[in-house]
Amino acid sequence: MNKVYYTWQQVEGAVIDIARQLQQENWRPDYIVGITRGGAIPAVMLSQYLGVPMRPLQVSLRDGGDCVSDLGMAEDAFGCAPANSSGTLVDPAYRKNILIVDDINDQGSTIAWIKDDWPSGCHPDHDVWNNVWHKNVRFATLTHNLASKEDVDYSVWEVNKAEKDCWLVYPWEEFWI
């Protein structure tokens, strides 16, 4: 299998490129979610660059690891009104802009898991969820596989693993070699 290696300098440039894409759309997250493991480092970098808080989310599908739900993030995405408010279930004033960052959108499994998990714990049948994804909750990856079942809003590099399979190696994955 063909391995493609990225350098720290390339990753730094990619993070700045994603920040520029956000700026061009005049969209700013209230906080950034870094998918552990691969998305944590670019999420922290983007968080530092933008001056926006970063929170980790454990979604480990490839390695057979655990996925951990975060009801607070789901409520922020949905716009849950506080219990002491006027009694409304949802209030757009409480809806947060959330940028979810990962290293690669390979098959789309991580994005699909989030899109399934968050509504399952926060008003699953409410129509608000139809207006969350790719609006106030957006997805950014360093690399987007064009053969993925899910789309991202921001990416820098593209591959098409359906046409030419490859293994992407980011600098934090084999730094000791």
C-alpha positions in Angstrom: 0.0 0.0 0.0 1.2 3.5 -0.9 2.0 5.6 2.2 1.7 9.4 2.0 3.7 11.3 4.7 2.8 14.7 5.9 5.3 17.0 7.7 4.7 19.3 10.6 5.1 22.2 8.3 2.4 20.9 6.0 0.1 20.4 8.9 0.7 23.9 10.3 -0.1 25.3 6.9 -3.2 23.2 6.6 -4.5 24.4 10.0 -4.0 28.0 8.9 -5.7 27.2 5.6 -8.8 25.9 7.5 -8.8 29.1 9.6 -8.8 31.1 6.4 -11.7 29.1 5.0 -13.7 29.8 8.2 -12.8 33.5 7.9 -13.9 33.6 4.2 -17.3 32.3 5.2 -17.4 34.7 8.2 -18.1 31.8 10.5 -16.6 31.4 13.9 -17.0 28.5 16.3 -17.9 29.0 19.9 -15.7 26.0 20.6 -13.8 23.4 18.7 -14.2 19.6 19.2 -11.1 17.5 18.6 -11.7 13.9 17.8 -9.3 11.7 19.7 -6.7 10.6 18.6 -6.1 12.0 15.1 -8.1 15.2 15.4 -6.9 16.3 18.8 -3.6 17.8 17.6 -5.0 19.9 14.7 -7.9 20.9 16.9 -5.6 22.2 19.6 -3.5 24.1 16.9 -6.7 25.6 15.5 -7.9 26.5 18.9 -4.7 28.3 19.7 -4.7 30.1 16.4 -8.3 31.3 16.7 -8.3 31.9 20.4 -11.3 29.5 20.8 -11.7 26.8 23.4 -11.2 23.2 22.4 -12.9 20.1 23.9 -12.0 16.5 23.1 -14.5 13.9 22.0 -13.6 10.2 22.1 -14.7 8.5 18.9 -12.5 5.6 18.1 -14.1 3.4 15.5 -11.1 2.2 13.5 -9.1 0.9 16.4 -12.1 -0.8 18.0 -11.9 1.6 20.9 -14.7 3.2 22.9 -16.9 6.1 21.7 -18.1 8.4 24.5 -21.2 10.4 24.2 -21.2 14.0 25.3 -24.7 15.3 26.1 -23.4 18.8 26.8 -22.2 19.1 23.2 -25.5 17.7 21.9 -27.4 20.3 23.9 -25.1 23.1 22.7 -25.7 22.0 19.1 -29.4 21.7 19.6 -29.8 24.9 21.5 -31.5 23.6 24.7 -32.9 26.4 26.7 -32.0 26.3 30.4 -34.5 24.8 32.8 -35.2 28.2 34.4 -36.1 29.9 31.1 -39.5 30.7 29.7 -40.4 27.0 29.4 -39.4 26.6 25.7 -37.5 23.4 24.8 -35.2 25.0 22.3 -34.0 28.6 21.9 -31.7 29.5 19.0 -30.0 32.0 21.4 -28.5 29.0 23.2 -27.4 27.2 20.0 -23.6 27.1 19.8 -21.4 27.1 16.7 -19.3 24.0 17.0 -16.4 23.0 14.7 -15.6 19.3 14.8 -12.0 18.6 13.7 -10.4 15.3 12.7 -7.3 14.4 10.7 -9.2 12.6 8.0 -12.7 11.9 6.9 -12.0 8.4 5.6 -15.2 6.5 5.3 -17.5 9.0 7.1 -18.0 6.7 10.1 -17.0 9.3 12.7 -19.3 11.9 11.3 -22.1 9.4 11.0 -21.6 8.3 14.6 -21.8 11.9 15.9 -24.9 12.6 13.7 -26.6 9.6 15.2 -25.3 9.9 18.8 -26.0 13.5 19.6 -29.7 13.4 18.7 -30.2 10.1 20.4 -29.5 11.7 23.8 -31.1 15.1 23.2 -34.6 15.3 21.8 -34.1 12.6 19.1 -37.2 13.3 17.1 -37.2 17.1 17.1 -37.0 18.9 13.7 -34.2 21.2 15.0 -31.7 18.4 14.2 -32.5 18.9 10.4 -31.0 22.4 10.8 -27.9 21.6 12.8 -25.5 19.7 10.6 -23.3 21.8 8.3 -24.9 24.9 9.7 -24.1 25.6 13.4 -22.2 22.3 13.6 -19.6 22.0 11.0 -16.8 19.5 10.2 -13.2 20.1 9.3 -10.5 17.6 8.4 -7.0 17.9 7.1 -7.8 15.3 4.5 -11.1 14.4 2.9 -11.5 11.1 1.1 -13.8 11.8 -1.9 -15.2 8.2 -1.6 -16.5 8.9 2.0 -20.2 8.5 2.7 -20.2 11.9 4.6 -19.1 15.4 3.5 -17.0 17.9 5.4 -17.3 21.6 5.4 -13.6 22.4 5.4 -10.6 20.4 4.3 -7.2 21.0 2.7 -6.2 17.8 1.0 -8.3 15.4 -1.0 -7.7 11.7 -1.8 -9.9 9.2 -3.5 -9.3 5.8 -1.9 -11.8 4.2 -4.2 -9.5 5.0 -7.1 -6.1 4.7 -5.4 -5.8 3.3 -1.9 -3.3 4.9 0.3 -2.3 5.2 4.0 -1.9 8.7 5.3 0.7 9.2 7.9 0.6 12.4 9.9 3.7 13.6 11.8 2.4 12.6 15.2 1.8 9.0 14.2 5.4 8.0 13.5 7.4 10.8 15.0 9.8 8.3 16.6 11.0 6.9 13.3 
